[in-house]
Every structure is written in C-alpha cells, then in structure tokens.
C-alpha cells in the first residue's frame, strides 16, 4: 500500500527533481547512470545521505548493485547478498511500503555489512509493480539514527515505483528482442523449406526414377543443385546471433564470488594458469556457468561442484 500522500508542495518538488535529473539523460545514458540518479533523487527529496539500488538479475540468479549515491561506490558494489539475507527487503517487498529499522539492525541486513558501513537506522524502499519484485533501495543518513516523515516515505515510495517501471521496461525490451530473434529463425526455416528444400526434393525425384536421365535432365539437376547450394549459403550468412549482452563482471570474479558463497554443495575451481576469457565471450561464459549450476542443483543432489576453465587451440 502507498504511504500517506505528501502535501502539494512536496509533490511539486518531487516532480521538479525528477524532471531535472531525467532531462539531462540522453540515448547514450547507461542503465547504471540512470539508477545512480534515482538514488540521488532519494537523497535530494529526503534527508537521506547515502542510497544504493539493488536489482535482481535473473540471468545470473543473483542480486546486483545497480545504483549508488553518497557512498563509496567500490565498497557498495562489492556487496553480495540475497533476499534471504535481508529480512528488511522481504518486508518492504511483501508489504509494498518503505520499511525503517533502527533496532537489531544486524538482523535486518547481513551483520558484516551493517558493521562495515556503520549503519544505525536503515530504510528500505521496494521496487515492485504489478505484483513483480525487482529489487530495493537501501538508504540512511550516513550512519546516524533518525525517523522518517510521511513526506519522505511518500517520496521514497514514488522513486521506488519509477525504478520498478524502468526495470520492467528493460525486461520487456529484452523479451521483445528475443521474440524478434525467434521470428527471424522461423522465417529462415520457412525460407529454406520453401526454396532450397523444394529444389533438393525435385532433384531426388528425378534421380530416383527408373529411367536414365537425358543430357538436358542432368543439366537441369546440376542447375537446381547449384541454385539450392547458393540459397543455403545465402540463408546461412544471415546474421541471427543474439544481441550482445554487456557484463560488468568477469567469469573469474564470478567464480570467486560463487566459491565464497557456496556451502551446500561446495564449489571448487581449477583455472588454468594464463587462461583468459575474451571480453566478447564473457557474457556467454557467465550465462553457461549460471545455467550449469542451476541444472546441477535442479536435476541432481551434488555434494560438491567442480568448475574447470582451460584454453588451448583457440578454444575455451
């Protein structure tokens, strides 16, 4: 449920801040810059001094820090937590409201982060829309104790909805890209069937007859075979690769993170000395790793998982 409505002056101020922040963005603005500005909006519209935006990444099955304002970016982006690790996030998303915690803060978020960041009072804003949970924004006053006003709750809840809509739009865009890629593959299969396969079928009928082929018929078969080969070459040259997905981490770093997190099953890694994953293959390699781990947990009950990374002969 939304928090109590802010007064007209606060609503106007919130609108002006959004317009100012978003009007400076252009088509080249990265998603991280956009989420950084949403964190900035939280701090400008409230008395918060630090804010970090966390989004769930379904492709890697993990929570990632996507936006930061007012805090050490490197320190915040190293946070590695799940929804199960943060009861404050569970409450905010389940109740669709801004949650504020001052007591037993180390039970609301992983104790190691509460101590490292010096958190005393912490707020959690849900990023949810239409029943879907996308993430949260965690914010505080730089370590001091405080109590939110209704106007601040409303402003933070509103920013959370904007962030949720942005996240849902990105998901919809990716789904649309996948739909276009699937349609292109279907068109390719249809074209091969209607053109090249029809020629090959005709040749097979001619060659399967009981009589010897005349010179003209043999010439026609050669022409049809040449045409079918050309059509196949043309179809295979069509670009059908998925749109490249950029990654803000590496396979090596991801394996280190997973090795630290995995307890049951345990995860061990063998990395060949000197082995390097080409930058253009990083997203694919990480996606394969994520899918392999999901399959291992879904279809088996492994006591341990071992990952080996080697290169040689131009292969990874």
Secondary structure, 3 states (H helix, E strand, C coil): CCCCCCCHHHHHHHHHHHHHHHHCCCCCCCHHHHHHHHHHHHHHHCCCCEEEEEEEECCCCEEEEEEEECCCHHHHHCCCCCHHHCHHHHHHHHHCCCEEECCCHHHHCCHHHHHHHCCCCEEEEEEEECCEEEEEEEEEECCECCCCCHHHHHHHHHHHHHHHHHHHHHHHHHHHHHHHHHHHHHHHHHHHHHCHHHHHHHHHHHHCCCCCCCHHHHHHHHHHHHHHHHHHHHHHCCCCCCCCCCCCCCHHHHHHHHHHHCCCCEEEEEECCCCCCCHHHHHHHHHHHHHHHHHHHHHCCCCEEEEEECCECCEC
